[in-house]
Amino acid sequence: MKDQKINNIFSSFVIEKELNLDHDRVTDKCADALETADDYKQKNIFHNPKLVTEFNEVFDQVNKIANEAHKLLQYKQNTKQICIDAWINDYGSYNISMPHQHPTADLAIVYFPYAQEGCGNLQLLNPNSKLQYVIHDEMVESWNNYNSFTWDIVPKTGKVVIFPGYLIHYVKHNKSNKQRVSIAFNYRASW
């Protein structure tokens, strides 16, 4: 079996990049926006035209990254990714988000303008829910993209994470007094 090789099929993906922005300034803008939040530690940017303008520089860079991913995923050349929603999240001590997905989005994107070490990872769940019945912990030497049930993303100031909107994900329990601020975006392919 010297010619044996693994072919990736039905793959999901995650892309991690760094944004070149003044993250402190973006964090301050997020704090200002959250002062008027109607939701608990969350603010939808699209519900306020002033916020869309205020975060224009962030949108410019995230749009660019979304369309780079669009090309990598080999969508048709006469299409592009457009942002259909965006919101600010502020997670502090002992916060958690429930597992969820963004089924109307091709791409889910998260930017961390502020993330203290130990503030709770973003966890992506393998869309093949049957894997947990086939792969047993005690049999695995090393976890990888073929045998993992979950994939952890460690938040870091300036990091951007892109993944399919259909992936169930959540913020793991922040068991510290560390804070993280994120801006989440939903993107969809359009003509």
N, C-alpha and C positions, 0 to 999 in steps of 0.2 A: 504494500500500500504506500509506496514512496511518492505517488502522485496525488495523494489525498490533500484536499485543501478545504477550507471553510469558506462558504459563500454567505454573505450577509443577506438575509431576506426579511421582509416586513420590519425594517429597522425604524427606530425612533432616533432622535438626535438631541444634542444639547451643544450650543455654541457659547463660549465665554470670551468676552472682550473687555477692554478698558475704554472708558469714555474720556476724552480730553476736554474737560470742563473745570470750572472753578466749583468744586464740589461743596465747599463751605457756603458759597453764595447760593447754590441750588438748595442746600439744606435750610438756609435761612428763609428762602422763598417758600419752601414746604411748611416751615413752622408758621410763617405768616398766614398761609392759606388755611392751615389747620385750626388757627385761632377762631375762624368762623365756621368750623365744621359742624354740619348737622348730624353727621354719623359719628360713631365712636372711633376716634383716631384714624379717620379715613375721609378723603375729600375727592370727589370726582372732578377732574379738571375740565371735562367737556361740558359740565353744567354751568360753567361760568366763563363767558368769552374773554373777560379780563385775564383769567388764569391761563387760557390758551395762549394769549399774547405774551404774558409774563414768562411762560416756559418755552417760548419759541426756539431758543437756542438748543434746548434739550430735545425738542421735537425734531429739529433739523438733523442732529447727529443720530438720533434713534431711527429716523426715516432712512437715512443712508445705510445704517447697519441692517435694517429690515430688508432693504432691497438688495443688499449684498447676499443675504441669506436666501432671498427669493431666487437669485441667479444660481447659487450653489445647489438649490433644490430643483433646478431645471424647469421652472415654470416657463410658459411661453414668453418670448421676448417682447411681445406687444402688451404684456400685463405688468402690473406692479403691485406692491403691498401698500395699502392705505391704513392709517390708524383709525379704528372705529370706536375706541374708548381708551381712557387713561385716568388713573387715579393715584393719589398719594396715600401711603400707609405709614403709620408710626407705631412700631412695636417696641414696647419697653419691657420692664420686668414681668416675668411670668406670663407673657402673652403667647398666644398660639392662634393659628388659623385652622379651620376645619378643612379636611380634604375636599378639593373641588377641581373643576376643569373649566375651560372656556370653549365650549363646543362650537361657537360661531366664529372663532378665530383660527386662522391658519397658523399664526405665530403668536405665542405669548412671550412678552419681553419684560424683564424686570431690571431696573437700574437702581443701584444702591448709592445715593449721594453721601450717605453716612451709615457706617456699619462698624460697631465696636466688636473686637474679638470676643467670641463666646456668646453672641447675641441670638443664637438660634438659627440653624441651617434651613435652607429651602430644600425640601425633600420631594423628589419626583418618583412616582410609582410606575413600575413596569406595566405596560398596558396588557401584557399577557398574564392575566390573573391566575391561570392554571399552573404557572411556573412554580409557585410555592408548594404545589402538591407533588412535583416531580423532582425538584432539587432540594436536597436535605442538608441543612447547615453542617452537620458532622461529616459530610462527604466532600465538602468543598475546601480545597487547599488555599485558593485565592479567589476573591470575588472579582468579577469582570463584567463586561457588557453582555455576555452570553448567559450568565448564571445569577445575576443580581435581581432581587425583588425591588430594591430601591436604589436611588442614586442621590447622594447628598451634594448640595452646592453650598460651599462656605461663603457667606456674604463678606464682601470687602469693599471699602469705600472706593467708588469709581467703577466697580465691576458692572457689566451688563451681561445678562443671561437670556438666551433665546432658546425656546423649545416649542414643540407642537402644542397647540391649544387643547388638543384632545387628551394630553397626559394629565392624569390626576396628580395633584401636588398640594403641598401645604407647608406652612412654617412650623418647624418643630418647636416644642416647648422651650421657651427661653427661661432657663432655670437660674439666670443671673440677674443682676441689675443693669445689664448692658442694653444699650438702645440701638435700634436700627431704623433708618428711614428709607423707604423704597418708593419708586414710581413704577407702577405696572401699566403695561400697554397691551391692547389687543389689536392685531393686524390681520387684514383679510386681503386676499388677492382680488384685483379688480382690473377692468379694462382701462 
